[in-house]
């Protein structure tokens, strides 16, 4: 079963009287339930535009995006907000934590916005905190946390409502190598053990090597695809590097 289905997506910027710029053209792919997919491409390739459309932050000019059986391009207003609150998790490069809330309160936020009972919220927050090793810092504020801890709190917030898919936008970009590796191993673990579907946008081959499949986007089109298969992560990392070499030519 596909958790994400993308059909003939186009995104064109510019009004009637302006010069048009086609950011995305004829994008087609799917993400299977429980799959860990990476999207790679140079700056300006269209990967961020694609992620914004997939995560319902932007709308395509034409085409369909179906997530968990719903065409999100047709959702409006409250429907969109409701869908985003229940079905989508998002990890940003710069954490996007609220500084005046504790780690617990930041993680609880999606459930609080849904109006869930405090007992349900407490159970869900403690469950994901235990999985991500955050129990000791739940009463700390973001200013008291390291970059790696902040990103794990942001990951917990993205996962606490058990979304249909988790989107990552360069989530390791602001982390040192040790914290980045820890985050990627956590993402790999929740993908494998909890069958969480993940779509990761990155320019970093090391981050991409944790995925099971990579889509390379170039000039607004999917140019190439590689699958990890039975390869080790180090073998897949080398294959990604080789693909990026030919991809850039």
Secondary structure by P-SEA (a helix, b strand, c coil): cccbbbcbbbbbbccccccccccccccccccccbbbbbbbbccccaaaaaaaaaaccccccbbbbbccccccccccaaaaaaaaaccbbbbcccccccccccaaaaaaaaaaaacccaaaaaaaaaaaaaaaccccccccccccccaaaaaaaaaaaaccccccbbbbccccccccaaaaaaaaaaaaaaaaccbbbbbbbcccccccccccbbbbbcccccccccccccccaaaaaaaaaaaaaaaac
